[in-house]
Amino acid sequence: MKTVSKSRRAMTGLETAIILVAFVITAAAFAFVILNMGFLTAEKAQSVISAGMSEASSSMLIDSGLVAFFSNTSVAGVQQADICLTKVVFYMKLSQGHEPVDCDDSRLIATFTNDVCHGEIYDTNGTVMTITTANGDTDTLLETGEKFKVEIDFTELLLADVEPVPADRPSLYTHPYENFRVEIRPSQGAVMTIERQLPAVYTPVMVID
């Protein structure tokens, strides 16, 4: 009966050990690749979710109520249909956790819509909507802790700047019991929307919450 020498058995055991080590190294390499891909996928998903939440939430908030100015309120026997919303003033601030917003007219778009027309109001002719610093530094960035004052003077809005073009100027304005909507669109983040229905008006200045 043929026997296997001790040196042959040792060689066979060494070869088996080498093969086993090779399998372990290969499996470890595959595991590292899989784990790395998993980490990269999770990181990518997290960044996508974060970006989506940033775009879904408005980066600006209106601070307190909106001050509205009206014409024709002191005319004897005036009807509510004759009263016109001529100007609105409000303050805005940065939402919690958002990056500063550039409010320069080259980076911000603002539109106005009521029951009869729609148009852009920021930099239309340079005077319809103005944004000034209420508290903060002098640049155009709305930053944490700062407040900007926004004034929209509808008397400066030209008939040709809205669609459809109203028949006359009173038709351009919003009247009591009608709705109006102002949308401010920053270069990044969701739209800041201000939508109100005007109540009955008896004074030239009212705060509309």
Biotite code that builds the C-alpha atoms (Angstrom):
import biotite.structure as struc

atoms = struc.array([
    struc.Atom([0.000, 0.000, 0.000], chain_id="A", res_id=1, res_name="MET", atom_name="CA", element="C"),
    struc.Atom([1.350, 3.344, -1.094], chain_id="A", res_id=2, res_name="LYS", atom_name="CA", element="C"),
    struc.Atom([1.771, 5.936, 1.657], chain_id="A", res_id=3, res_name="THR", atom_name="CA", element="C"),
    struc.Atom([1.999, 9.693, 1.431], chain_id="A", res_id=4, res_name="VAL", atom_name="CA", element="C"),
    struc.Atom([5.189, 11.160, 2.796], chain_id="A", res_id=5, res_name="SER", atom_name="CA", element="C"),
    struc.Atom([5.149, 13.690, 5.623], chain_id="A", res_id=6, res_name="LYS", atom_name="CA", element="C"),
    struc.Atom([6.614, 16.392, 3.351], chain_id="A", res_id=7, res_name="SER", atom_name="CA", element="C"),
    struc.Atom([3.829, 15.842, 0.819], chain_id="A", res_id=8, res_name="ARG", atom_name="CA", element="C"),
    struc.Atom([1.171, 16.120, 3.511], chain_id="A", res_id=9, res_name="ARG", atom_name="CA", element="C"),
    struc.Atom([2.751, 19.356, 4.750], chain_id="A", res_id=10, res_name="ALA", atom_name="CA", element="C"),
    struc.Atom([2.811, 20.763, 1.227], chain_id="A", res_id=11, res_name="MET", atom_name="CA", element="C"),
    struc.Atom([-0.870, 19.893, 0.723], chain_id="A", res_id=12, res_name="THR", atom_name="CA", element="C"),
    struc.Atom([-1.779, 21.569, 4.015], chain_id="A", res_id=13, res_name="GLY", atom_name="CA", element="C"),
    struc.Atom([0.167, 24.718, 3.056], chain_id="A", res_id=14, res_name="LEU", atom_name="CA", element="C"),
    struc.Atom([-1.566, 24.913, -0.321], chain_id="A", res_id=15, res_name="GLU", atom_name="CA", element="C"),
    struc.Atom([-4.954, 24.573, 1.402], chain_id="A", res_id=16, res_name="THR", atom_name="CA", element="C"),
    struc.Atom([-4.072, 27.340, 3.831], chain_id="A", res_id=17, res_name="ALA", atom_name="CA", element="C"),
    struc.Atom([-2.987, 29.625, 0.974], chain_id="A", res_id=18, res_name="ILE", atom_name="CA", element="C"),
    struc.Atom([-6.263, 29.009, -0.869], chain_id="A", res_id=19, res_name="ILE", atom_name="CA", element="C"),
    struc.Atom([-8.235, 29.669, 2.336], chain_id="A", res_id=20, res_name="LEU", atom_name="CA", element="C"),
    struc.Atom([-6.389, 32.925, 2.938], chain_id="A", res_id=21, res_name="VAL", atom_name="CA", element="C"),
    struc.Atom([-7.023, 33.976, -0.676], chain_id="A", res_id=22, res_name="ALA", atom_name="CA", element="C"),
    struc.Atom([-10.757, 33.337, -0.254], chain_id="A", res_id=23, res_name="PHE", atom_name="CA", element="C"),
    struc.Atom([-10.815, 35.338, 2.981], chain_id="A", res_id=24, res_name="VAL", atom_name="CA", element="C"),
    struc.Atom([-8.985, 38.277, 1.380], chain_id="A", res_id=25, res_name="ILE", atom_name="CA", element="C"),
    struc.Atom([-11.310, 38.221, -1.645], chain_id="A", res_id=26, res_name="THR", atom_name="CA", element="C"),
    struc.Atom([-14.396, 38.102, 0.573], chain_id="A", res_id=27, res_name="ALA", atom_name="CA", element="C"),
    struc.Atom([-13.064, 40.983, 2.676], chain_id="A", res_id=28, res_name="ALA", atom_name="CA", element="C"),
    struc.Atom([-12.423, 43.031, -0.455], chain_id="A", res_id=29, res_name="ALA", atom_name="CA", element="C"),
    struc.Atom([-15.960, 42.408, -1.721], chain_id="A", res_id=30, res_name="PHE", atom_name="CA", element="C"),
    struc.Atom([-17.391, 43.268, 1.694], chain_id="A", res_id=31, res_name="ALA", atom_name="CA", element="C"),
    struc.Atom([-15.417, 46.536, 1.751], chain_id="A", res_id=32, res_name="PHE", atom_name="CA", element="C"),
    struc.Atom([-16.689, 47.468, -1.711], chain_id="A", res_id=33, res_name="VAL", atom_name="CA", element="C"),
    struc.Atom([-20.292, 46.696, -0.746], chain_id="A", res_id=34, res_name="ILE", atom_name="CA", element="C"),
    struc.Atom([-20.047, 48.642, 2.524], chain_id="A", res_id=35, res_name="LEU", atom_name="CA", element="C"),
    struc.Atom([-18.409, 51.588, 0.758], chain_id="A", res_id=36, res_name="ASN", atom_name="CA", element="C"),
    struc.Atom([-21.143, 51.666, -1.882], chain_id="A", res_id=37, res_name="MET", atom_name="CA", element="C"),
    struc.Atom([-23.729, 51.541, 0.882], chain_id="A", res_id=38, res_name="GLY", atom_name="CA", element="C"),
    struc.Atom([-22.164, 54.488, 2.685], chain_id="A", res_id=39, res_name="PHE", atom_name="CA", element="C"),
    struc.Atom([-21.942, 56.482, -0.541], chain_id="A", res_id=40, res_name="LEU", atom_name="CA", element="C"),
    struc.Atom([-25.589, 55.728, -1.387], chain_id="A", res_id=41, res_name="THR", atom_name="CA", element="C"),
    struc.Atom([-26.746, 56.721, 2.102], chain_id="A", res_id=42, res_name="ALA", atom_name="CA", element="C"),
    struc.Atom([-24.734, 59.960, 1.930], chain_id="A", res_id=43, res_name="GLU", atom_name="CA", element="C"),
    struc.Atom([-26.151, 60.776, -1.484], chain_id="A", res_id=44, res_name="LYS", atom_name="CA", element="C"),
    struc.Atom([-29.691, 60.075, -0.318], chain_id="A", res_id=45, res_name="ALA", atom_name="CA", element="C"),
    struc.Atom([-29.149, 62.298, 2.706], chain_id="A", res_id=46, res_name="GLN", atom_name="CA", element="C"),
    struc.Atom([-27.883, 65.182, 0.566], chain_id="A", res_id=47, res_name="SER", atom_name="CA", element="C"),
    struc.Atom([-30.834, 64.785, -1.843], chain_id="A", res_id=48, res_name="VAL", atom_name="CA", element="C"),
    struc.Atom([-33.315, 64.806, 1.048], chain_id="A", res_id=49, res_name="ILE", atom_name="CA", element="C"),
    struc.Atom([-31.626, 67.837, 2.583], chain_id="A", res_id=50, res_name="SER", atom_name="CA", element="C"),
    struc.Atom([-31.691, 69.707, -0.736], chain_id="A", res_id=51, res_name="ALA", atom_name="CA", element="C"),
    struc.Atom([-35.324, 68.739, -1.282], chain_id="A", res_id=52, res_name="GLY", atom_name="CA", element="C"),
    struc.Atom([-36.342, 69.992, 2.152], chain_id="A", res_id=53, res_name="MET", atom_name="CA", element="C"),
    struc.Atom([-34.470, 73.236, 1.537], chain_id="A", res_id=54, res_name="SER", atom_name="CA", element="C"),
    struc.Atom([-36.310, 73.781, -1.753], chain_id="A", res_id=55, res_name="GLU", atom_name="CA", element="C"),
    struc.Atom([-39.660, 72.791, -0.252], chain_id="A", res_id=56, res_name="ALA", atom_name="CA", element="C"),
    struc.Atom([-39.526, 75.247, 2.646], chain_id="A", res_id=57, res_name="SER", atom_name="CA", element="C"),
    struc.Atom([-39.531, 78.993, 2.200], chain_id="A", res_id=58, res_name="SER", atom_name="CA", element="C"),
    struc.Atom([-36.272, 80.704, 3.093], chain_id="A", res_id=59, res_name="SER", atom_name="CA", element="C"),
    struc.Atom([-38.116, 83.928, 3.997], chain_id="A", res_id=60, res_name="MET", atom_name="CA", element="C"),
    struc.Atom([-40.957, 84.716, 6.363], chain_id="A", res_id=61, res_name="LEU", atom_name="CA", element="C"),
    struc.Atom([-43.226, 87.721, 6.748], chain_id="A", res_id=62, res_name="ILE", atom_name="CA", element="C"),
    struc.Atom([-42.695, 89.328, 10.136], chain_id="A", res_id=63, res_name="ASP", atom_name="CA", element="C"),
    struc.Atom([-46.028, 90.176, 11.785], chain_id="A", res_id=64, res_name="SER", atom_name="CA", element="C"),
    struc.Atom([-48.913, 91.605, 9.746], chain_id="A", res_id=65, res_name="GLY", atom_name="CA", element="C"),
    struc.Atom([-49.231, 93.473, 6.483], chain_id="A", res_id=66, res_name="LEU", atom_name="CA", element="C"),
    struc.Atom([-50.006, 97.204, 6.477], chain_id="A", res_id=67, res_name="VAL", atom_name="CA", element="C"),
    struc.Atom([-52.387, 98.213, 3.700], chain_id="A", res_id=68, res_name="ALA", atom_name="CA", element="C"),
    struc.Atom([-53.048, 101.735, 2.391], chain_id="A", res_id=69, res_name="PHE", atom_name="CA", element="C"),
    struc.Atom([-56.295, 102.678, 0.639], chain_id="A", res_id=70, res_name="PHE", atom_name="CA", element="C"),
    struc.Atom([-57.623, 105.572, -1.416], chain_id="A", res_id=71, res_name="SER", atom_name="CA", element="C"),
    struc.Atom([-61.131, 107.106, -1.534], chain_id="A", res_id=72, res_name="ASN", atom_name="CA", element="C"),
    struc.Atom([-61.898, 106.225, 2.086], chain_id="A", res_id=73, res_name="THR", atom_name="CA", element="C"),
    struc.Atom([-62.659, 109.836, 3.065], chain_id="A", res_id=74, res_name="SER", atom_name="CA", element="C"),
    struc.Atom([-64.988, 110.581, 0.159], chain_id="A", res_id=75, res_name="VAL", atom_name="CA", element="C"),
    struc.Atom([-68.585, 111.262, 1.279], chain_id="A", res_id=76, res_name="ALA", atom_name="CA", element="C"),
    struc.Atom([-70.967, 108.453, 0.392], chain_id="A", res_id=77, res_name="GLY", atom_name="CA", element="C"),
    struc.Atom([-68.158, 106.242, -0.898], chain_id="A", res_id=78, res_name="VAL", atom_name="CA", element="C"),
    struc.Atom([-68.994, 102.677, -1.823], chain_id="A", res_id=79, res_name="GLN", atom_name="CA", element="C"),
    struc.Atom([-66.711, 99.770, -0.957], chain_id="A", res_id=80, res_name="GLN", atom_name="CA", element="C"),
    struc.Atom([-66.290, 99.049, -4.671], chain_id="A", res_id=81, res_name="ALA", atom_name="CA", element="C"),
    struc.Atom([-64.727, 102.511, -5.102], chain_id="A", res_id=82, res_name="ASP", atom_name="CA", element="C"),
    struc.Atom([-62.036, 101.962, -2.454], chain_id="A", res_id=83, res_name="ILE", atom_name="CA", element="C"),
    struc.Atom([-58.660, 100.926, -3.917], chain_id="A", res_id=84, res_name="CYS", atom_name="CA", element="C"),
    struc.Atom([-55.666, 99.180, -2.381], chain_id="A", res_id=85, res_name="LEU", atom_name="CA", element="C"),
    struc.Atom([-52.824, 101.478, -3.410], chain_id="A", res_id=86, res_name="THR", atom_name="CA", element="C"),
    struc.Atom([-49.900, 100.304, -1.270], chain_id="A", res_id=87, res_name="LYS", atom_name="CA", element="C"),
    struc.Atom([-48.781, 97.502, 1.045], chain_id="A", res_id=88, res_name="VAL", atom_name="CA", element="C"),
    struc.Atom([-45.874, 97.453, 3.492], chain_id="A", res_id=89, res_name="VAL", atom_name="CA", element="C"),
    struc.Atom([-44.474, 94.448, 5.345], chain_id="A", res_id=90, res_name="PHE", atom_name="CA", element="C"),
    struc.Atom([-41.252, 93.202, 6.892], chain_id="A", res_id=91, res_name="TYR", atom_name="CA", element="C"),
    struc.Atom([-39.541, 89.925, 6.107], chain_id="A", res_id=92, res_name="MET", atom_name="CA", element="C"),
    struc.Atom([-36.872, 87.896, 7.852], chain_id="A", res_id=93, res_name="LYS", atom_name="CA", element="C"),
    struc.Atom([-34.838, 84.761, 7.183], chain_id="A", res_id=94, res_name="LEU", atom_name="CA", element="C"),
    struc.Atom([-36.349, 81.388, 8.080], chain_id="A", res_id=95, res_name="SER", atom_name="CA", element="C"),
    struc.Atom([-34.601, 79.360, 10.757], chain_id="A", res_id=96, res_name="GLN", atom_name="CA", element="C"),
    struc.Atom([-31.751, 77.234, 9.433], chain_id="A", res_id=97, res_name="GLY", atom_name="CA", element="C"),
    struc.Atom([-31.631, 78.772, 5.938], chain_id="A", res_id=98, res_name="HIS", atom_name="CA", element="C"),
    struc.Atom([-28.719, 80.339, 4.124], chain_id="A", res_id=99, res_name="GLU", atom_name="CA", element="C"),
    struc.Atom([-28.759, 84.126, 3.501], chain_id="A", res_id=100, res_name="PRO", atom_name="CA", element="C"),
    struc.Atom([-30.960, 85.268, 0.597], chain_id="A", res_id=101, res_name="VAL", atom_name="CA", element="C"),
    struc.Atom([-29.791, 87.852, -1.921], chain_id="A", res_id=102, res_name="ASP", atom_name="CA", element="C"),
    struc.Atom([-32.647, 90.348, -2.338], chain_id="A", res_id=103, res_name="CYS", atom_name="CA", element="C"),
    struc.Atom([-31.096, 92.285, -5.201], chain_id="A", res_id=104, res_name="ASP", atom_name="CA", element="C"),
    struc.Atom([-33.473, 92.760, -8.135], chain_id="A", res_id=105, res_name="ASP", atom_name="CA", element="C"),
    struc.Atom([-31.195, 90.610, -10.291], chain_id="A", res_id=106, res_name="SER", atom_name="CA", element="C"),
    struc.Atom([-31.621, 87.637, -7.925], chain_id="A", res_id=107, res_name="ARG", atom_name="CA", element="C"),
    struc.Atom([-35.227, 87.994, -6.794], chain_id="A", res_id=108, res_name="LEU", atom_name="CA", element="C"),
    struc.Atom([-38.501, 87.827, -8.706], chain_id="A", res_id=109, res_name="ILE", atom_name="CA", element="C"),
    struc.Atom([-41.766, 89.216, -7.322], chain_id="A", res_id=110, res_name="ALA", atom_name="CA", element="C"),
    struc.Atom([-45.226, 88.993, -8.871], chain_id="A", res_id=111, res_name="THR", atom_name="CA", element="C"),
    struc.Atom([-48.639, 90.421, -8.044], chain_id="A", res_id=112, res_name="PHE", atom_name="CA", element="C"),
    struc.Atom([-51.972, 88.788, -8.817], chain_id="A", res_id=113, res_name="THR", atom_name="CA", element="C"),
    struc.Atom([-55.512, 89.879, -8.045], chain_id="A", res_id=114, res_name="ASN", atom_name="CA", element="C"),
    struc.Atom([-58.917, 88.930, -9.421], chain_id="A", res_id=115, res_name="ASP", atom_name="CA", element="C"),
    struc.Atom([-58.366, 90.733, -12.724], chain_id="A", res_id=116, res_name="VAL", atom_name="CA", element="C"),
    struc.Atom([-54.653, 90.841, -13.602], chain_id="A", res_id=117, res_name="CYS", atom_name="CA", element="C"),
    struc.Atom([-51.141, 89.526, -13.014], chain_id="A", res_id=118, res_name="HIS", atom_name="CA", element="C"),
    struc.Atom([-47.701, 91.056, -13.430], chain_id="A", res_id=119, res_name="GLY", atom_name="CA", element="C"),
    struc.Atom([-44.148, 91.394, -12.173], chain_id="A", res_id=120, res_name="GLU", atom_name="CA", element="C"),
    struc.Atom([-43.602, 94.145, -9.634], chain_id="A", res_id=121, res_name="ILE", atom_name="CA", element="C"),
    struc.Atom([-39.895, 94.048, -8.788], chain_id="A", res_id=122, res_name="TYR", atom_name="CA", element="C"),
    struc.Atom([-37.740, 96.234, -11.024], chain_id="A", res_id=123, res_name="ASP", atom_name="CA", element="C"),
    struc.Atom([-40.652, 96.696, -13.447], chain_id="A", res_id=124, res_name="THR", atom_name="CA", element="C"),
    struc.Atom([-39.897, 100.381, -13.550], chain_id="A", res_id=125, res_name="ASN", atom_name="CA", element="C"),
    struc.Atom([-37.719, 100.573, -10.453], chain_id="A", res_id=126, res_name="GLY", atom_name="CA", element="C"),
    struc.Atom([-40.350, 102.072, -8.132], chain_id="A", res_id=127, res_name="THR", atom_name="CA", element="C"),
    struc.Atom([-43.221, 99.576, -7.787], chain_id="A", res_id=128, res_name="VAL", atom_name="CA", element="C"),
    struc.Atom([-41.547, 97.341, -5.203], chain_id="A", res_id=129, res_name="MET", atom_name="CA", element="C"),
    struc.Atom([-38.634, 98.481, -3.082], chain_id="A", res_id=130, res_name="THR", atom_name="CA", element="C"),
    struc.Atom([-36.673, 96.556, -0.431], chain_id="A", res_id=131, res_name="ILE", atom_name="CA", element="C"),
    struc.Atom([-34.688, 98.420, 2.206], chain_id="A", res_id=132, res_name="THR", atom_name="CA", element="C"),
    struc.Atom([-32.833, 97.327, 5.328], chain_id="A", res_id=133, res_name="THR", atom_name="CA", element="C"),
    struc.Atom([-34.836, 97.820, 8.513], chain_id="A", res_id=134, res_name="ALA", atom_name="CA", element="C"),
    struc.Atom([-32.098, 96.477, 10.748], chain_id="A", res_id=135, res_name="ASN", atom_name="CA", element="C"),
    struc.Atom([-28.807, 94.895, 9.743], chain_id="A", res_id=136, res_name="GLY", atom_name="CA", element="C"),
    struc.Atom([-25.898, 95.806, 7.507], chain_id="A", res_id=137, res_name="ASP", atom_name="CA", element="C"),
    struc.Atom([-26.093, 97.685, 4.210], chain_id="A", res_id=138, res_name="THR", atom_name="CA", element="C"),
    struc.Atom([-25.698, 94.816, 1.722], chain_id="A", res_id=139, res_name="ASP", atom_name="CA", element="C"),
    struc.Atom([-28.546, 93.103, -0.151], chain_id="A", res_id=140, res_name="THR", atom_name="CA", element="C"),
    struc.Atom([-28.206, 89.786, 1.718], chain_id="A", res_id=141, res_name="LEU", atom_name="CA", element="C"),
    struc.Atom([-31.038, 88.963, 4.100], chain_id="A", res_id=142, res_name="LEU", atom_name="CA", element="C"),
    struc.Atom([-29.167, 87.259, 6.921], chain_id="A", res_id=143, res_name="GLU", atom_name="CA", element="C"),
    struc.Atom([-30.007, 85.742, 10.292], chain_id="A", res_id=144, res_name="THR", atom_name="CA", element="C"),
    struc.Atom([-31.220, 88.424, 12.706], chain_id="A", res_id=145, res_name="GLY", atom_name="CA", element="C"),
    struc.Atom([-31.886, 90.990, 9.960], chain_id="A", res_id=146, res_name="GLU", atom_name="CA", element="C"),
    struc.Atom([-35.202, 92.393, 8.765], chain_id="A", res_id=147, res_name="LYS", atom_name="CA", element="C"),
    struc.Atom([-35.964, 93.979, 5.417], chain_id="A", res_id=148, res_name="PHE", atom_name="CA", element="C"),
    struc.Atom([-38.799, 96.421, 4.766], chain_id="A", res_id=149, res_name="LYS", atom_name="CA", element="C"),
    struc.Atom([-40.785, 95.743, 1.591], chain_id="A", res_id=150, res_name="VAL", atom_name="CA", element="C"),
    struc.Atom([-42.987, 98.437, 0.052], chain_id="A", res_id=151, res_name="GLU", atom_name="CA", element="C"),
    struc.Atom([-45.235, 97.795, -2.941], chain_id="A", res_id=152, res_name="ILE", atom_name="CA", element="C"),
    struc.Atom([-46.729, 100.971, -4.419], chain_id="A", res_id=153, res_name="ASP", atom_name="CA", element="C"),
    struc.Atom([-49.437, 99.971, -6.877], chain_id="A", res_id=154, res_name="PHE", atom_name="CA", element="C"),
    struc.Atom([-49.825, 103.560, -8.045], chain_id="A", res_id=155, res_name="THR", atom_name="CA", element="C"),
    struc.Atom([-46.442, 103.146, -9.760], chain_id="A", res_id=156, res_name="GLU", atom_name="CA", element="C"),
    struc.Atom([-47.552, 100.018, -11.617], chain_id="A", res_id=157, res_name="LEU", atom_name="CA", element="C"),
    struc.Atom([-48.250, 100.773, -15.272], chain_id="A", res_id=158, res_name="LEU", atom_name="CA", element="C"),
    struc.Atom([-51.316, 99.334, -16.968], chain_id="A", res_id=159, res_name="LEU", atom_name="CA", element="C"),
    struc.Atom([-49.094, 97.891, -19.697], chain_id="A", res_id=160, res_name="ALA", atom_name="CA", element="C"),
    struc.Atom([-47.064, 95.977, -17.097], chain_id="A", res_id=161, res_name="ASP", atom_name="CA", element="C"),
    struc.Atom([-49.883, 93.546, -16.234], chain_id="A", res_id=162, res_name="VAL", atom_name="CA", element="C"),
    struc.Atom([-51.907, 90.984, -18.168], chain_id="A", res_id=163, res_name="GLU", atom_name="CA", element="C"),
    struc.Atom([-54.595, 91.305, -19.274], chain_id="A", res_id=164, res_name="PRO", atom_name="CA", element="C"),
    struc.Atom([-54.306, 95.065, -19.567], chain_id="A", res_id=165, res_name="VAL", atom_name="CA", element="C"),
    struc.Atom([-57.092, 96.673, -17.470], chain_id="A", res_id=166, res_name="PRO", atom_name="CA", element="C"),
    struc.Atom([-59.469, 99.138, -19.058], chain_id="A", res_id=167, res_name="ALA", atom_name="CA", element="C"),
    struc.Atom([-58.560, 101.875, -16.553], chain_id="A", res_id=168, res_name="ASP", atom_name="CA", element="C"),
    struc.Atom([-56.482, 102.424, -13.426], chain_id="A", res_id=169, res_name="ARG", atom_name="CA", element="C"),
    struc.Atom([-59.234, 101.688, -10.853], chain_id="A", res_id=170, res_name="PRO", atom_name="CA", element="C"),
    struc.Atom([-59.617, 98.281, -12.483], chain_id="A", res_id=171, res_name="SER", atom_name="CA", element="C"),
    struc.Atom([-55.941, 97.586, -11.765], chain_id="A", res_id=172, res_name="LEU", atom_name="CA", element="C"),
    struc.Atom([-56.361, 97.931, -8.007], chain_id="A", res_id=173, res_name="TYR", atom_name="CA", element="C"),
    struc.Atom([-57.723, 95.408, -5.539], chain_id="A", res_id=174, res_name="THR", atom_name="CA", element="C"),
    struc.Atom([-60.992, 96.377, -3.817], chain_id="A", res_id=175, res_name="HIS", atom_name="CA", element="C"),
    struc.Atom([-62.658, 95.259, -0.576], chain_id="A", res_id=176, res_name="PRO", atom_name="CA", element="C"),
    struc.Atom([-63.831, 91.626, -0.578], chain_id="A", res_id=177, res_name="TYR", atom_name="CA", element="C"),
    struc.Atom([-61.399, 90.804, -3.388], chain_id="A", res_id=178, res_name="GLU", atom_name="CA", element="C"),
    struc.Atom([-58.272, 88.659, -3.158], chain_id="A", res_id=179, res_name="ASN", atom_name="CA", element="C"),
    struc.Atom([-54.698, 89.579, -3.940], chain_id="A", res_id=180, res_name="PHE", atom_name="CA", element="C"),
    struc.Atom([-51.508, 87.549, -3.896], chain_id="A", res_id=181, res_name="ARG", atom_name="CA", element="C"),
    struc.Atom([-47.844, 88.548, -3.779], chain_id="A", res_id=182, res_name="VAL", atom_name="CA", element="C"),
    struc.Atom([-45.190, 85.925, -4.507], chain_id="A", res_id=183, res_name="GLU", atom_name="CA", element="C"),
    struc.Atom([-41.488, 86.489, -3.861], chain_id="A", res_id=184, res_name="ILE", atom_name="CA", element="C"),
    struc.Atom([-39.220, 83.962, -5.543], chain_id="A", res_id=185, res_name="ARG", atom_name="CA", element="C"),
    struc.Atom([-35.597, 83.773, -4.344], chain_id="A", res_id=186, res_name="PRO", atom_name="CA", element="C"),
    struc.Atom([-32.894, 82.148, -6.453], chain_id="A", res_id=187, res_name="SER", atom_name="CA", element="C"),
    struc.Atom([-32.902, 79.197, -4.034], chain_id="A", res_id=188, res_name="GLN", atom_name="CA", element="C"),
    struc.Atom([-35.664, 77.913, -1.793], chain_id="A", res_id=189, res_name="GLY", atom_name="CA", element="C"),
    struc.Atom([-39.437, 77.855, -1.993], chain_id="A", res_id=190, res_name="ALA", atom_name="CA", element="C"),
    struc.Atom([-41.640, 80.792, -2.931], chain_id="A", res_id=191, res_name="VAL", atom_name="CA", element="C"),
    struc.Atom([-42.722, 83.156, -0.166], chain_id="A", res_id=192, res_name="MET", atom_name="CA", element="C"),
    struc.Atom([-46.452, 83.688, -0.680], chain_id="A", res_id=193, res_name="THR", atom_name="CA", element="C"),
    struc.Atom([-48.597, 86.436, 0.810], chain_id="A", res_id=194, res_name="ILE", atom_name="CA", element="C"),
    struc.Atom([-52.277, 85.957, 0.059], chain_id="A", res_id=195, res_name="GLU", atom_name="CA", element="C"),
    struc.Atom([-55.074, 88.005, 1.582], chain_id="A", res_id=196, res_name="ARG", atom_name="CA", element="C"),
    struc.Atom([-58.738, 88.827, 1.081], chain_id="A", res_id=197, res_name="GLN", atom_name="CA", element="C"),
    struc.Atom([-59.463, 92.468, 1.776], chain_id="A", res_id=198, res_name="LEU", atom_name="CA", element="C"),
    struc.Atom([-62.108, 93.088, 4.427], chain_id="A", res_id=199, res_name="PRO", atom_name="CA", element="C"),
    struc.Atom([-64.507, 96.010, 4.499], chain_id="A", res_id=200, res_name="ALA", atom_name="CA", element="C"),
    struc.Atom([-62.424, 99.194, 4.583], chain_id="A", res_id=201, res_name="VAL", atom_name="CA", element="C"),
    struc.Atom([-63.293, 102.333, 6.548], chain_id="A", res_id=202, res_name="TYR", atom_name="CA", element="C"),
    struc.Atom([-59.875, 103.904, 7.213], chain_id="A", res_id=203, res_name="THR", atom_name="CA", element="C"),
    struc.Atom([-56.971, 104.822, 4.892], chain_id="A", res_id=204, res_name="PRO", atom_name="CA", element="C"),
    struc.Atom([-54.558, 102.506, 6.736], chain_id="A", res_id=205, res_name="VAL", atom_name="CA", element="C"),
    struc.Atom([-55.263, 99.025, 8.066], chain_id="A", res_id=206, res_name="MET", atom_name="CA", element="C"),
    struc.Atom([-53.246, 96.083, 9.351], chain_id="A", res_id=207, res_name="VAL", atom_name="CA", element="C"),
    struc.Atom([-54.256, 92.867, 7.617], chain_id="A", res_id=208, res_name="ILE", atom_name="CA", element="C"),
    struc.Atom([-53.134, 89.687, 9.368], chain_id="A", res_id=209, res_name="ASP", atom_name="CA", element="C"),
])
